[in-house]
Amino acid sequence: MLECVVCGKKYEETVMSAILIEDTDCCTSEPEEEDLSGDYLCHICKKHSITDPSDTGFGFCRFDPEKQYALHVCDMENFCCREHYPETILDEEECSGWNDLIENINKES
């Protein structure tokens, strides 16, 4: 049984998410052993972390489909790990394209 660092309850490892050490850049690939903190987040606290990382102090990268490894909120930006955050920033041309699309959709309504 593993203990959740947020709520303190104990659960089987199958319902726990490993927490990566601080300053870990990415969470979507299998981490190295030294990247694991040894702490875990239970399935209930995991749900809170996905919707509001500030509630638990941990979150999950939006580009991690498995949501298997939790990150410290200080290692996240806009619900992303540091490696994936640049992918969320639109350049001027992309932003203009989205604005045009929204404008056209609004005209049709």
C-alpha positions in Angstrom: 0.0 0.0 0.0 1.2 3.5 -0.9 0.3 6.7 0.9 -1.0 9.7 -1.0 1.1 12.8 -0.2 -2.0 15.1 -0.4 -4.7 13.3 1.6 -2.6 10.8 3.5 -4.8 7.8 2.6 -3.3 4.5 1.6 -4.2 2.7 -1.6 -2.9 -0.1 -3.9 -0.2 1.1 -6.3 -2.5 0.5 -9.3 -4.6 3.5 -8.4 -1.7 5.8 -7.6 0.2 8.2 -9.8 4.0 8.7 -9.3 5.1 12.2 -8.6 8.2 13.4 -10.5 10.9 15.4 -8.7 10.9 19.2 -9.0 12.6 20.6 -12.2 11.6 17.7 -14.4 11.0 19.0 -17.9 8.7 16.3 -19.4 6.3 13.8 -18.1 5.0 12.0 -21.2 7.7 9.3 -21.5 8.8 6.7 -19.0 10.9 8.7 -16.5 14.4 7.7 -15.3 14.5 6.3 -11.8 16.2 9.5 -10.5 13.3 11.6 -11.8 10.8 9.8 -9.5 10.4 11.5 -6.1 9.1 8.3 -4.3 5.8 10.2 -3.5 2.4 9.3 -4.9 -0.9 10.9 -5.6 -4.1 8.8 -5.2 -6.8 8.5 -7.8 -9.1 10.9 -5.9 -6.5 13.7 -5.5 -5.5 13.0 -9.1 -8.9 14.1 -10.3 -8.6 17.3 -8.3 -5.1 17.9 -9.7 -6.3 17.5 -13.3 -9.0 20.2 -12.9 -7.2 22.5 -10.4 -3.5 21.8 -9.8 -3.2 24.6 -7.3 -5.7 22.7 -5.1 -3.2 19.8 -4.5 0.2 21.4 -5.6 0.5 18.8 -8.4 -0.7 18.6 -11.9 -0.6 16.7 -15.2 0.6 17.8 -18.6 -2.2 18.2 -21.0 -0.1 16.4 -23.6 0.2 13.3 -21.4 -2.7 11.2 -22.5 -2.2 8.6 -19.7 -1.9 11.2 -16.9 0.4 8.8 -15.2 3.1 11.1 -13.8 2.3 14.1 -11.7 4.4 17.3 -11.8 4.9 19.9 -9.1 2.9 23.0 -10.1 6.1 25.1 -10.1 7.2 22.9 -13.1 4.1 23.6 -15.1 2.9 26.4 -17.3 -0.6 26.6 -18.7 -1.4 23.0 -17.7 1.8 21.8 -19.5 5.2 20.5 -18.6 8.1 22.7 -19.6 8.9 20.7 -22.7 5.4 21.0 -24.1 4.5 24.6 -23.1 6.0 26.2 -26.2 3.6 24.1 -28.3 0.7 26.1 -26.7 1.9 29.5 -27.8 0.4 30.7 -31.1 2.6 32.9 -33.3 1.1 36.0 -34.9 0.0 34.2 -38.1 -1.7 31.3 -36.2 -3.5 33.8 -34.0 -4.7 35.8 -37.0 -5.9 32.6 -38.6 -7.9 31.6 -35.5 -9.3 35.1 -35.2 -10.5 35.0 -38.9 -12.1 31.6 -38.4 -14.0 32.8 -35.3 -15.1 36.0 -37.1 -16.4 33.9 -40.0 -18.3 31.5 -37.7 -19.8 34.5 -35.8 -21.0 36.0 -39.1 -22.7 32.8 -40.1 -24.7 32.6 -36.8 
